[in-house]
Amino acid sequence: MWISNAFAQATAAGADSSNSLMSFLPLILMFAVLYFIMIRPQMRRQKETKAMIEALAVGDEVVSVGGIVGKVTALKDQFLTVEIAAGVQVQMQKGAITTVLPKGTLKSA
């Protein structure tokens, strides 16, 4: 009584394929933006971190995830020993190293 009937309109035969492509276009654009803004930089950071950890050598000055700063005294497969003060050595995983500092950053006491 108050609501009138709604009827679907016929579409042109060639418009179906372009409409389906246009409906996926925002999804494709969102994925492309996410790739270039989030995924690609994260992959680059992981690659740089892996290269830094593989290049660790005895004598390097490092910072750990917890903020411990020291000099690498020994390296093993997955672990390294870091001297954080004179006569104080700590053993930690290589993955716990966040930064390799430039030589001479730490002053000997």
C-alpha positions in Angstrom: 0.0 0.0 0.0 2.6 2.6 1.0 5.6 0.9 -0.6 5.8 0.7 -4.3 7.4 -2.3 -6.1 11.0 -2.1 -7.2 12.0 -3.7 -10.5 15.6 -4.4 -11.6 16.7 -2.7 -14.7 18.3 -4.7 -17.6 22.0 -3.9 -18.2 23.9 -3.9 -21.5 25.7 -7.1 -22.3 29.2 -5.5 -22.5 28.8 -3.6 -19.3 28.9 -6.8 -17.1 32.6 -7.5 -17.5 33.7 -3.9 -17.0 31.4 -3.6 -13.9 33.0 -6.7 -12.3 36.5 -5.3 -13.0 35.5 -1.9 -11.5 34.2 -3.6 -8.4 37.5 -5.3 -7.8 39.6 -2.2 -8.6 39.4 -0.7 -5.0 40.5 -4.0 -3.5 43.4 -4.3 -5.9 44.5 -0.7 -5.2 44.3 -1.2 -1.4 46.5 -4.3 -1.7 49.0 -2.4 -3.8 49.1 0.5 -1.3 49.5 -2.0 1.6 52.3 -3.7 -0.2 54.3 -0.6 -0.8 53.6 1.1 2.5 53.8 -1.9 4.9 55.0 -5.2 3.5 57.9 -4.1 1.4 59.6 -1.9 4.0 59.2 -4.6 6.7 60.8 -7.2 4.4 63.7 -4.8 3.7 64.2 -4.2 7.5 64.2 -8.0 8.1 66.9 -8.4 5.4 69.0 -5.6 6.9 68.7 -7.1 10.4 69.7 -10.6 9.2 72.7 -9.2 7.4 73.7 -7.2 10.5 73.5 -10.3 12.8 75.4 -12.4 10.3 78.2 -9.8 10.1 78.7 -9.7 13.9 82.4 -10.2 14.9 84.4 -10.2 18.1 85.1 -6.7 19.2 81.9 -5.1 17.9 80.0 -2.8 20.2 76.3 -3.7 20.3 73.0 -2.7 21.9 70.5 -5.5 22.9 66.7 -5.4 22.9 66.7 -4.7 26.6 69.1 -1.7 26.2 72.2 -3.5 27.4 75.3 -2.0 25.8 78.6 -3.9 25.5 81.4 -5.4 23.5 81.2 -8.8 21.8 83.8 -11.1 23.3 82.8 -14.5 21.9 80.5 -15.9 19.1 78.8 -19.2 18.8 76.1 -20.5 16.4 73.0 -18.8 18.0 74.6 -17.2 21.0 77.2 -14.5 21.8 79.0 -13.3 24.9 78.9 -9.6 25.6 81.1 -7.8 28.1 79.0 -5.1 29.7 81.5 -4.0 32.3 85.1 -4.9 33.3 84.9 -8.6 34.1 81.1 -8.9 33.7 80.1 -11.0 30.7 76.5 -11.8 29.6 75.5 -14.5 27.2 72.6 -13.8 24.9 71.0 -14.8 21.7 72.1 -13.2 18.5 68.5 -12.2 17.7 68.5 -10.0 20.8 71.0 -7.6 19.2 69.2 -4.5 17.7 72.1 -2.2 16.8 75.8 -2.5 16.1 77.5 0.8 17.3 80.4 2.5 15.6 83.9 1.5 16.9 85.0 3.5 19.9 81.5 4.4 21.0 82.0 2.7 24.4 84.6 4.2 26.6 86.7 1.8 28.8 86.5 2.7 32.5 
